[in-house]
């Protein structure tokens, strides 16, 4: 007598009830691990490029103080992000007003705040806040998530290979 359910196979051999669990969708889990690994690698690459770009921008850019003149709200389908609009003078004396590309909710800045920024000498409308968060922490969030995804997927692959090798040795 053999009865099958969705994940087990029950049979009787020599008067002993034998239950064998079947692994269905093993190829799906391998594909999932592979996709998880790819996502991890993509996050690592994005984080490393972002870190490199931010460090290079900080080295080649011009550091100045700026004043937050406005908080610009940007609505998406389910949230609102607040971005600071800053005004500063370039080294040549030109007054520039620009909305920063990164926002938050709630706003990290308020109108009238004086902030340190770095602007590109080639394009003063390209700025970044002169903060550890923007130069280091934000890129390292991507690097950390990517590394974690890679470690989890590679660790799972090592576990699967060990189980397969152990089964091969003991059978």
Residue frames as a rotation matrix with the C-alpha (Angstrom) as fourth column:
UNK 1
0.585 0.811 0.000 0.00
0.811 -0.585 0.000 0.00
0.000 0.000 -1.000 0.00
UNK 2
-0.657 -0.753 -0.009 1.33
0.752 -0.657 0.056 3.38
-0.048 0.030 0.998 -0.97
UNK 3
0.595 0.801 -0.070 -0.38
0.799 -0.599 -0.052 6.65
-0.083 -0.025 -0.996 -0.16
UNK 4
-0.519 -0.787 0.334 1.00
0.817 -0.572 -0.078 9.96
0.253 0.233 0.939 -1.40
UNK 5
0.569 0.600 -0.562 0.28
0.687 -0.723 -0.076 13.40
-0.452 -0.343 -0.824 -0.08
UNK 6
0.982 -0.104 0.157 1.65
0.013 -0.793 -0.609 16.75
0.188 0.600 -0.778 -1.12
UNK 7
0.389 -0.898 0.206 5.01
-0.838 -0.438 -0.326 16.32
0.383 -0.046 -0.923 0.58
UNK 8
-0.333 -0.535 0.776 5.42
-0.803 0.593 0.064 12.75
-0.494 -0.602 -0.627 1.80
UNK 9
0.043 0.285 -0.958 5.28
-0.693 0.699 0.177 9.21
0.720 0.656 0.227 0.54
UNK 10
-0.074 0.024 0.997 4.17
-0.905 0.418 -0.077 6.49
-0.419 -0.908 -0.009 2.93
UNK 11
0.211 0.118 -0.970 4.82
-0.645 0.762 -0.047 2.83
0.734 0.636 0.237 2.23
UNK 12
0.648 -0.019 0.761 5.15
-0.628 0.551 0.549 -0.45
-0.430 -0.834 0.345 4.07
UNK 13
0.224 -0.670 -0.708 8.30
-0.642 0.445 -0.624 -2.50
0.734 0.594 -0.330 3.57
UNK 14
-0.465 -0.457 -0.758 8.79
0.133 0.811 -0.570 -5.74
0.875 -0.366 -0.316 5.41
UNK 15
0.226 0.684 -0.694 6.07
0.841 0.222 0.493 -4.88
0.491 -0.695 -0.525 7.90
UNK 16
-0.357 -0.411 -0.839 7.75
0.764 -0.645 -0.009 -1.56
-0.537 -0.644 0.544 8.76
UNK 17
0.756 0.645 0.113 6.03
0.618 -0.647 -0.447 1.69
-0.215 0.408 -0.887 7.97
UNK 18
-0.395 -0.916 0.070 8.40
0.855 -0.338 0.394 3.83
-0.337 0.216 0.916 5.91
UNK 19
0.788 0.564 -0.246 7.86
0.447 -0.800 -0.401 7.54
-0.423 0.206 -0.883 5.41
UNK 20
-0.359 -0.873 0.331 9.97
0.900 -0.230 0.369 9.30
-0.246 0.431 0.868 2.78
UNK 21
0.424 0.428 -0.798 9.67
0.223 -0.903 -0.366 13.02
-0.878 -0.023 -0.478 2.50
UNK 22
0.132 -0.313 0.941 10.00
0.991 0.074 -0.114 14.23
-0.034 0.947 0.320 -1.03
UNK 23
-0.339 -0.288 -0.896 11.51
0.250 -0.945 0.209 17.53
-0.907 -0.153 0.393 -1.90
UNK 24
0.300 0.494 0.816 9.36
0.944 -0.031 -0.329 19.10
-0.137 0.869 -0.476 -4.55
UNK 25
0.948 0.121 0.295 10.40
0.207 -0.936 -0.283 22.23
0.242 0.330 -0.913 -6.30
UNK 26
0.407 -0.875 -0.263 14.08
0.630 0.060 0.774 21.73
-0.662 -0.481 0.575 -5.58
UNK 27
-0.323 -0.511 0.796 14.84
0.934 -0.310 0.179 23.43
0.155 0.801 0.578 -8.87
UNK 28
0.547 0.579 0.605 12.62
0.429 -0.814 0.392 26.34
0.719 0.045 -0.693 -7.78
UNK 29
0.917 -0.231 -0.325 14.66
0.238 -0.337 0.911 26.79
-0.320 -0.913 -0.254 -4.61
UNK 30
-0.065 -0.973 0.222 17.91
0.841 0.066 0.536 26.69
-0.537 0.221 0.814 -6.59
UNK 31
-0.111 0.118 0.987 16.53
0.778 -0.607 0.160 29.31
0.618 0.785 -0.025 -8.98
UNK 32
0.864 0.490 0.115 15.43
0.288 -0.668 0.686 31.38
0.413 -0.560 -0.718 -5.97
UNK 33
0.561 -0.745 -0.360 18.91
0.493 -0.049 0.869 31.17
-0.665 -0.665 0.339 -4.43
UNK 34
-0.311 -0.677 0.667 20.46
0.944 -0.135 0.302 32.16
-0.114 0.723 0.681 -7.75
UNK 35
0.266 0.495 0.827 18.13
0.550 -0.783 0.291 35.17
0.792 0.377 -0.480 -8.05
UNK 36
0.965 0.071 -0.253 18.86
0.259 -0.416 0.872 36.12
-0.044 -0.907 -0.419 -4.42
UNK 37
0.128 -0.990 -0.050 22.59
0.753 0.064 0.655 35.93
-0.645 -0.122 0.754 -5.21
UNK 38
-0.276 -0.182 0.944 22.17
0.875 -0.454 0.168 38.13
0.398 0.872 0.285 -8.30
UNK 39
0.708 0.584 0.397 20.19
0.332 -0.771 0.543 40.70
0.624 -0.253 -0.740 -6.29
UNK 40
0.779 -0.473 -0.412 22.96
0.408 -0.117 0.905 40.68
-0.476 -0.873 0.102 -3.68
UNK 41
-0.225 -0.903 0.366 25.66
0.903 -0.052 0.427 41.22
-0.366 0.426 0.827 -6.29
UNK 42
0.035 0.320 0.947 23.65
0.696 -0.688 0.206 44.06
0.717 0.652 -0.246 -7.88
UNK 43
0.945 0.328 -0.004 23.24
0.216 -0.614 0.759 45.76
0.247 -0.718 -0.651 -4.48
UNK 44
0.400 -0.878 -0.261 26.97
0.626 0.054 0.778 45.34
-0.669 -0.475 0.572 -3.79
UNK 45
-0.345 -0.542 0.766 27.89
0.936 -0.263 0.235 46.90
0.075 0.798 0.598 -7.13
UNK 46
0.413 0.575 0.706 25.46
0.469 -0.799 0.377 49.80
0.781 0.176 -0.600 -6.66
UNK 47
0.956 -0.026 -0.292 26.76
0.266 -0.341 0.902 50.45
-0.123 -0.940 -0.319 -3.13
UNK 48
0.113 -0.993 -0.030 30.41
0.761 0.067 0.645 50.30
-0.639 -0.096 0.763 -4.16
UNK 49
-0.297 -0.168 0.940 29.86
0.850 -0.496 0.179 52.60
0.436 0.852 0.290 -7.15
UNK 50
0.692 0.616 0.376 27.85
0.343 -0.738 0.581 55.01
0.636 -0.273 -0.722 -4.99
UNK 51
0.764 -0.471 -0.441 30.56
0.434 -0.131 0.892 55.03
-0.478 -0.872 0.104 -2.32
UNK 52
-0.224 -0.904 0.365 33.28
0.903 -0.051 0.428 55.61
-0.368 0.425 0.827 -4.91
UNK 53
-0.044 0.300 0.953 31.29
0.713 -0.659 0.240 58.39
0.700 0.690 -0.184 -6.57
UNK 54
0.898 0.440 0.018 30.52
0.286 -0.613 0.737 60.13
0.335 -0.656 -0.676 -3.27
UNK 55
0.476 -0.797 -0.370 34.15
0.573 -0.038 0.819 59.97
-0.667 -0.602 0.439 -2.13
UNK 56
-0.392 -0.616 0.683 35.37
0.919 -0.228 0.322 61.30
-0.043 0.754 0.655 -5.48
UNK 57
0.313 0.612 0.726 32.76
0.566 -0.734 0.375 64.07
0.763 0.294 -0.576 -5.45
UNK 58
0.933 0.032 -0.359 33.84
0.340 -0.412 0.845 65.06
-0.121 -0.911 -0.395 -1.91
UNK 59
0.076 -0.992 -0.096 37.50
0.725 -0.011 0.688 65.25
-0.684 -0.122 0.719 -3.01
UNK 60
-0.621 -0.373 0.689 36.96
0.781 -0.369 0.504 67.21
0.066 0.851 0.521 -6.21
UNK 61
0.311 0.865 0.394 34.00
0.754 -0.476 0.452 69.36
0.578 0.157 -0.801 -5.14
UNK 62
-0.617 -0.416 0.668 33.94
0.017 -0.856 -0.517 72.73
0.787 -0.307 0.535 -3.42
UNK 63
-0.235 0.494 -0.837 32.76
0.942 0.329 -0.071 72.82
0.241 -0.805 -0.542 0.20
UNK 64
-0.760 0.091 0.643 30.62
-0.122 -0.992 -0.004 75.82
0.638 -0.082 0.766 1.23
UNK 65
-0.767 0.614 -0.188 27.88
0.321 0.113 -0.940 76.71
-0.556 -0.781 -0.284 3.68
UNK 66
-0.740 0.625 0.248 24.34
0.125 -0.234 0.964 77.00
0.661 0.744 0.095 2.35
UNK 67
-0.786 0.580 0.213 21.01
-0.463 -0.325 -0.825 78.15
-0.409 -0.747 0.524 3.78
UNK 68
-0.682 0.668 0.297 17.84
0.723 0.677 0.138 76.08
-0.109 0.309 -0.945 3.51
UNK 69
-0.935 0.319 -0.159 15.41
-0.338 -0.935 0.112 78.49
-0.113 0.158 0.981 1.83
UNK 70
0.055 0.977 -0.205 12.52
-0.988 0.082 0.130 76.10
0.144 0.195 0.970 1.28
UNK 71
-0.658 -0.103 0.746 11.34
-0.258 0.962 -0.094 72.56
-0.708 -0.254 -0.659 1.93
UNK 72
-0.380 0.473 -0.795 9.96
-0.908 -0.023 0.419 71.00
0.180 0.881 0.438 -1.25
UNK 73
-0.126 0.410 0.904 7.43
-0.443 0.792 -0.421 68.20
-0.888 -0.453 0.082 -0.85
UNK 74
-0.577 -0.070 -0.814 7.38
-0.787 0.317 0.530 65.45
0.221 0.946 -0.238 -3.43
UNK 75
0.129 0.746 0.654 4.39
-0.761 0.497 -0.417 63.12
-0.636 -0.444 0.632 -3.46
UNK 76
-0.885 -0.239 -0.400 4.49
-0.437 0.725 0.533 59.56
0.163 0.646 -0.746 -4.71
UNK 77
-0.286 0.850 -0.443 1.65
-0.145 0.418 0.897 57.05
0.947 0.320 0.004 -4.83
UNK 78
0.485 0.534 -0.692 1.77
0.506 0.474 0.721 56.28
0.713 -0.700 -0.040 -1.10
UNK 79
0.268 -0.427 -0.863 4.08
0.905 -0.197 0.378 58.77
-0.331 -0.882 0.334 0.63
UNK 80
0.949 -0.059 0.309 5.52
0.049 -0.943 -0.330 62.24
0.311 0.329 -0.892 0.74
UNK 81
0.180 -0.953 -0.244 9.23
0.984 0.175 0.040 63.09
0.005 -0.247 0.969 0.72
UNK 82
0.969 0.103 -0.225 10.61
0.136 -0.982 0.135 66.44
-0.207 -0.161 -0.965 1.83
UNK 83
0.226 -0.912 0.342 13.71
0.954 0.137 -0.265 67.79
0.195 0.387 0.901 0.09
UNK 84
0.269 -0.183 -0.946 15.66
0.472 -0.831 0.295 70.87
-0.840 -0.525 -0.137 1.17
UNK 85
0.653 -0.160 0.740 16.10
0.621 -0.446 -0.644 73.69
0.433 0.881 -0.192 -1.31
UNK 86
0.313 -0.653 -0.690 19.37
0.734 -0.294 0.612 75.42
-0.603 -0.698 0.388 -0.53
UNK 87
0.931 -0.119 0.345 20.95
0.136 -0.765 -0.630 78.70
0.338 0.633 -0.696 -1.54
UNK 88
0.449 -0.854 -0.262 24.68
0.547 0.031 0.837 79.33
-0.706 -0.520 0.481 -1.57
UNK 89
0.798 -0.307 -0.518 27.34
-0.544 -0.736 -0.403 81.42
-0.258 0.603 -0.755 -3.24
UNK 90
0.809 -0.582 0.085 29.98
0.546 0.690 -0.476 79.84
0.218 0.431 0.875 -5.44
UNK 91
0.097 -0.881 -0.462 33.62
0.795 -0.211 0.569 80.81
-0.599 -0.423 0.680 -5.04
UNK 92
-0.685 -0.319 0.655 33.13
0.694 -0.561 0.452 83.13
0.223 0.764 0.605 -8.05
UNK 93
-0.919 0.314 -0.238 30.28
-0.124 -0.803 -0.583 84.94
-0.374 -0.507 0.777 -6.23
UNK 94
-0.597 0.747 -0.294 27.34
-0.400 0.040 0.915 83.50
0.695 0.664 0.275 -8.21
UNK 95
-0.504 0.532 0.680 24.21
-0.730 0.157 -0.665 82.83
-0.460 -0.832 0.310 -6.10
UNK 96
-0.714 0.223 -0.664 22.78
-0.303 0.757 0.579 79.35
0.632 0.614 -0.473 -6.72
UNK 97
-0.202 0.713 0.671 19.47
-0.882 0.166 -0.442 77.91
-0.427 -0.681 0.595 -5.55
UNK 98
-0.455 -0.013 -0.890 18.98
-0.578 0.765 0.285 74.16
0.677 0.644 -0.355 -5.95
UNK 99
0.580 0.664 0.472 16.75
-0.813 0.443 0.377 71.42
0.042 -0.603 0.797 -4.55
UNK 100
-0.480 -0.778 0.406 18.75
-0.810 0.570 0.135 68.56
-0.337 -0.264 -0.904 -3.10
UNK 101
-0.344 0.311 -0.886 18.14
-0.649 0.603 0.463 65.17
0.679 0.734 -0.006 -4.75
UNK 102
-0.652 0.087 -0.753 17.72
0.443 0.850 -0.286 63.22
0.615 -0.520 -0.593 -1.48
UNK 103
-0.166 0.680 0.715 14.68
-0.643 -0.624 0.444 63.66
0.747 -0.386 0.541 0.70
UNK 104
-0.922 -0.069 -0.381 13.23
0.228 0.699 -0.678 62.22
0.313 -0.712 -0.629 3.87
UNK 105
0.073 0.937 0.341 10.01
-0.358 -0.294 0.886 61.99
0.931 -0.187 0.314 5.83
UNK 106
0.825 0.441 -0.353 9.94
0.449 -0.891 -0.066 63.75
-0.344 -0.105 -0.933 8.19
UNK 107
0.738 -0.545 0.399 12.19
0.045 -0.549 -0.835 66.47
0.674 0.634 -0.380 6.85
UNK 108
0.263 -0.746 -0.612 15.70
0.956 0.288 0.059 66.47
0.132 -0.600 0.789 8.31
UNK 109
-0.814 -0.575 0.082 15.94
0.572 -0.818 -0.055 70.23
0.099 0.002 0.995 7.73
UNK 110
0.333 0.890 -0.313 13.84
0.843 -0.429 -0.324 73.30
-0.422 -0.156 -0.893 8.36
UNK 111
0.571 -0.046 0.820 13.75
0.553 -0.717 -0.425 76.64
0.607 0.696 -0.384 6.61
UNK 112
0.804 -0.330 0.496 16.63
-0.491 -0.837 0.240 78.83
0.336 -0.436 -0.835 7.77
UNK 113
0.788 -0.562 0.250 19.00
0.216 0.633 0.743 75.98
-0.576 -0.532 0.621 8.68
UNK 114
0.419 -0.767 -0.486 22.62
-0.907 -0.379 -0.184 76.53
-0.043 0.517 -0.855 7.69
UNK 115
0.846 -0.083 0.526 24.09
0.052 0.996 0.073 73.36
-0.530 -0.035 0.847 6.19
UNK 116
-0.199 -0.944 -0.262 27.45
-0.564 -0.109 0.819 72.35
-0.802 0.311 -0.511 4.77
UNK 117
0.856 0.451 0.253 27.32
-0.028 0.530 -0.848 71.24
-0.516 0.719 0.466 1.14
UNK 118
-0.421 -0.902 0.100 29.74
0.087 0.070 0.994 70.29
-0.903 0.427 0.049 -1.59
UNK 119
0.713 0.646 -0.273 29.10
-0.209 -0.175 -0.962 71.45
-0.669 0.743 0.010 -5.14
UNK 120
0.349 -0.558 0.753 30.69
0.852 0.524 -0.007 70.43
-0.391 0.644 0.658 -8.40
UNK 121
-0.273 -0.498 -0.823 33.06
0.079 -0.864 0.496 73.07
-0.959 0.070 0.276 -9.78
UNK 122
-0.969 -0.076 0.237 31.90
0.230 0.086 0.969 72.09
-0.094 0.993 -0.065 -13.30
UNK 123
-0.307 0.936 0.174 28.18
0.190 -0.119 0.975 72.32
0.932 0.333 -0.141 -12.46
UNK 124
-0.925 -0.147 0.349 27.27
-0.278 -0.365 -0.889 74.20
0.258 -0.919 0.297 -9.26
UNK 125
0.016 0.992 0.129 23.70
-0.960 -0.020 0.279 72.86
0.280 -0.128 0.952 -9.50
UNK 126
0.418 0.005 -0.908 25.06
0.046 0.999 0.026 69.41
0.907 -0.053 0.418 -8.69
UNK 127
-0.125 -0.393 0.911 25.39
-0.857 -0.420 -0.299 69.21
0.500 -0.818 -0.284 -4.91
UNK 128
0.151 0.249 -0.957 25.59
0.406 0.866 0.290 66.81
0.901 -0.433 0.030 -2.02
UNK 129
0.888 0.140 0.439 25.29
-0.337 -0.453 0.826 67.42
0.314 -0.881 -0.355 1.67
UNK 130
-0.171 -0.983 -0.073 28.66
-0.443 0.143 -0.885 67.35
0.880 -0.119 -0.460 3.40
UNK 131
0.319 0.373 0.871 27.52
-0.945 0.196 0.262 64.71
-0.073 -0.907 0.415 5.89
UNK 132
-0.713 -0.579 0.395 28.70
-0.592 0.799 0.104 61.27
-0.376 -0.160 -0.913 6.95
UNK 133
0.042 0.812 0.582 25.25
-0.060 0.584 -0.810 59.88
-0.997 -0.001 0.073 6.10
UNK 134
0.847 0.369 -0.383 25.41
-0.354 -0.144 -0.924 60.91
-0.396 0.918 0.009 2.46
UNK 135
0.211 -0.861 -0.463 29.11
-0.957 -0.085 -0.278 60.20
0.200 0.502 -0.842 1.94
UNK 136
-0.770 -0.637 -0.039 29.41
-0.598 0.741 -0.306 56.89
0.224 -0.212 -0.951 3.82
UNK 137
-0.624 0.514 0.589 26.31
-0.315 0.525 -0.791 55.52
-0.715 -0.679 -0.165 5.57
UNK 138
0.380 0.863 -0.334 23.88
-0.674 0.010 -0.739 55.56
-0.634 0.505 0.585 2.64
UNK 139
0.146 -0.361 -0.921 26.25
-0.865 0.405 -0.297 53.68
0.481 0.840 -0.253 0.27
UNK 140
-0.837 -0.542 0.082 27.12
-0.503 0.700 -0.507 51.22
0.217 -0.465 -0.858 3.04
UNK 141
-0.095 0.881 0.464 23.43
-0.628 0.308 -0.714 50.37
-0.772 -0.360 0.524 3.48
UNK 142
0.692 0.314 -0.650 23.49
-0.721 0.347 -0.600 49.03
0.037 0.884 0.467 -0.10
UNK 143
-0.232 -0.870 -0.434 26.84
-0.708 0.458 -0.538 47.31
0.667 0.183 -0.722 0.44
UNK 144
-0.738 -0.029 0.674 25.59
-0.612 0.452 -0.649 45.68
-0.286 -0.892 -0.351 3.65
UNK 145
0.312 0.925 0.219 22.32
-0.631 0.374 -0.680 44.47
-0.710 0.074 0.700 2.13
UNK 146
0.571 -0.160 -0.805 24.14
-0.733 0.343 -0.588 43.14
0.370 0.926 0.079 -0.92
UNK 147
-0.532 -0.845 -0.055 26.73
-0.684 0.467 -0.560 41.37
0.499 -0.260 -0.827 1.19
UNK 148
-0.471 0.445 0.762 24.04
-0.633 0.432 -0.643 39.85
-0.615 -0.784 0.078 3.39
UNK 149
0.642 0.724 -0.252 22.09
-0.672 0.374 -0.640 38.55
-0.369 0.580 0.726 0.37
UNK 150
0.248 -0.641 -0.726 25.29
-0.703 0.396 -0.591 37.04
0.666 0.657 -0.352 -1.07
UNK 151
-0.722 -0.568 0.394 26.28
-0.672 0.442 -0.595 35.41
0.164 -0.694 -0.701 2.23
UNK 152
-0.088 0.780 0.619 22.82
-0.651 0.426 -0.629 33.93
-0.754 -0.458 0.470 2.79
UNK 153
0.776 0.429 -0.463 22.55
-0.624 0.417 -0.661 32.54
-0.091 0.801 0.591 -0.73
UNK 154
0.017 -0.848 -0.529 26.12
-0.661 0.388 -0.642 31.20
0.750 0.361 -0.554 -0.80
UNK 155
-0.674 -0.204 0.710 25.66
-0.722 0.390 -0.572 29.70
-0.160 -0.898 -0.410 2.67
UNK 156
0.333 0.876 0.349 22.51
-0.644 0.482 -0.594 27.96
-0.688 -0.026 0.725 1.50
UNK 157
0.660 -0.172 -0.731 24.29
-0.630 0.403 -0.664 26.60
0.409 0.899 0.158 -1.57
UNK 158
-0.483 -0.876 0.013 27.12
-0.700 0.377 -0.607 25.26
0.526 -0.302 -0.795 0.62
UNK 159
-0.394 0.424 0.816 24.51
-0.712 0.421 -0.562 23.61
-0.581 -0.802 0.136 2.86
UNK 160
0.709 0.680 -0.183 22.82
-0.620 0.479 -0.621 21.95
-0.335 0.555 0.762 -0.12
UNK 161
0.305 -0.686 -0.660 26.15
-0.637 0.369 -0.677 20.71
0.708 0.627 -0.325 -1.50
UNK 162
-0.652 -0.548 0.523 27.14
-0.749 0.361 -0.555 19.32
0.115 -0.754 -0.646 1.92
UNK 163
0.061 0.764 0.642 23.82
-0.663 0.512 -0.547 17.45
-0.747 -0.392 0.537 2.21
UNK 164
0.816 0.240 -0.525 24.20
-0.573 0.445 -0.688 16.02
0.069 0.863 0.501 -1.29
UNK 165
-0.101 -0.934 -0.343 27.79
-0.668 0.319 -0.672 14.93
0.737 0.161 -0.656 -0.60
UNK 166
-0.587 -0.059 0.808 26.80
-0.762 0.378 -0.526 13.42
-0.275 -0.924 -0.267 2.76
UNK 167
0.503 0.828 0.246 23.96
-0.619 0.544 -0.566 11.46
-0.603 0.133 0.787 1.08
UNK 168
0.639 -0.314 -0.703 26.38
-0.603 0.363 -0.710 10.24
0.478 0.877 0.043 -1.58
UNK 169
-0.462 -0.882 0.095 28.88
-0.712 0.305 -0.633 9.00
0.529 -0.361 -0.768 1.02
UNK 170
-0.589 0.254 0.767 26.33
-0.645 0.424 -0.636 7.30
-0.487 -0.869 -0.086 3.27
UNK 171
0.500 0.866 0.019 24.30
-0.696 0.415 -0.586 5.57
-0.515 0.279 0.810 0.55
